[in-house]
Amino acid sequence: MAMPEITPEEQADLDKALYEALNPLATAIRSRESGLPPERMWASEPVEVTLSVLAAWKVVDAEVKRLTAHAAATAGSYGASYEQLGAVWGITRQGARKKWPEAVSRPEAPKAEPRALELFGGTARLTPLPDGGWRWTGTGADGTPGTAGDGARYATTEEAAAHAGAFLKDHALDTTDRPRP
């Protein structure tokens, strides 16, 4: 989705609506700070009046950020990705993730399941560990049992498979069904 563009008429209407919403807030802030009644807000020094308006815009800015985060979270709850949120906001996927870190729920990683490996006439079983690592046990084609060394654990299933594969290769049969030298 491309960044939306608004027409000059829509911009004028938006400006008018924002100023109409801002004026009561700026008046209330100025009245509290000066002790003057709201109808005398504009009778103060111009710098003080404009600073009250700026303070009101700061409040509006914070509210817009809160509502924006809520809109991003709502979009995320309906399946929007950080890439989509970033595209709408005109920032990268990473920028959207940083801006609204809780907007998109990450699916829980699937639970690792044991896997079988058949190579060189032997078999090995790759088993996930509770901490996320992997181990293997196997039987070579020559009948030799094998396992990952004492306390050995592998970071990935691919690493465990490589070690199991090396074991199975070492215990393969040659073409005459005899153990390899």
N, C-alpha and C positions, 0 to 999 in steps of 0.2 A: 504494500500500500504506500503510495507516494504521500509526501507531506501535503496536507490540504492548503489550498490557496483561497483567500477570501476576496470578494469583489470590493471595490472602494466603498460601495454603499453598505455592505456588510461591516466593513471596518468602521465606518462612521456610526452605524447603529451600535456596534460593540463599544466604541469609545464613549458614546452617550450613556449606554447602560452602565458601564463601569464607573463613570463619573457620578451618575445618579446614586449608585450603590456606595460609592466612596464618600460622598459629601456628608451624610449623617455620621459616619465613623470619624472622619476628620474633625467635624464640629464637636463631637463628644470628646475626642482626645484633646483638642485645643481648649475646650471649656474646663476639663479636669486640670490641665497643666497651668492655665492662666487664672483660674478662679472666676473668669468672666462668664456671664450667661451665654448660652449658645447663639442667641441673636446678635451678640456683640463680638463674635469670633473674629470677624473680618476687620474689626476696629483696631486690632493689635498691630505691632510692627510687622512689615511684610516678611521679614526673615523668619519671625516666629510663626506666622501663619503658614508659610510654605514648608517649614520644618514639621508642622503638625500634619500637613498633607502628606509629606514624605513618610512620616511615622504611620499614617493610615495605610499608605501603599505597602509598607513593610508587613503590616498585619494581613493585608489582602494577599501579598506574595506568599506568606507562610500558609495561608488557607488554600491557595491555589496548589501549592506543593503537596499539601495533605490530600486534597481531593484528587490530584494527579496520581499520587501513589495508590490511592484507593481504586481509581479507574484502571491503573496498570495491574493491580492485584486481581481485580474483577476479570479483566481480559485474560490474565494468566489462569484463573480458576476455570475459565471456559476453554482452555487449551492453547492460548496464544503463547508463542515462544519468545525468548529474549530477542531473537532476530526480528520477529514481527514488531515487538514493542519498540525496538531501536529504529526500525524503518519508519514507523509512524512519528517518532519523536525527532528523527533526523540525526540519530547517533548510531554507533556500532552496536552489535550484539553485546560486546563486552561492556560498553558504556551503559547500556540498559541494565545489565546484570549488576553493575556497580550502583547505578541510580536507584534501582528498585530490587534489592537483593532477595526479598521474600516474595516477589510477585509471581514467579513461576515455580511451582513445586516440582522437584526432581523426583522422577519415579525411583522407587527403591530398587537397588541393584538386584538382579535376579540371583537367587541362591545358587551357588556353584554346585553342580552335580558331578558325581564320579564319572570318569570317562574310560572307555576301553581303547587299547592300542594293540593292533595286530601287525607285527613286522617280522620278517625273516623266519616265519614259521612259529614264532612264539607270541605270547600275549602279555600285556601289562595292564594294570589298573591304576589310573591316576585318581588320587583321592584328595579332595579339598580339606584343608585344616580349618579349625574354627577361627584362627586369626587371619585367614585369607591366603595363606601359603598353600603349597601342594606337596604331596609325597607320592611315591609309586611303589608298587610291588609287581613282580612278574615271574614268569616261567619261560625260560628259553626253549627253543625247539629241541634242544638236547636234554630237556628235563631239569635243568639247573634252576632252582628257585633264586630269586634275587629281590632286593629291596633297596630303597634309598639308604645310604650309609647312616650310621648312628647319629641321630639328631639332625640329619640332613633335611632341609626343607627348601623348597624352591618358590620364588616369588610369583611365577606365572605357570599356568598349565603347559605352556609351550616349553618352558625350561625343564619342567619335570618330564615332559614327553621326550625331549632331547636326551636326557640322561637315561631314561628307560629304553629309548631306541638304541643307544650305544650298547647297553647291556644285552638287548635282544640280538643285535648284530654280532656281538662277541660269542653268543651262544646259539648261533644259527647252525644248521646242518649243511653240509656241502651237497652237491647233486647226487651223491651215492648214499645219502641218508646217514652219513657218519658225522660225528662232531668235527667242526672245522679245527684245523691246527692252530 
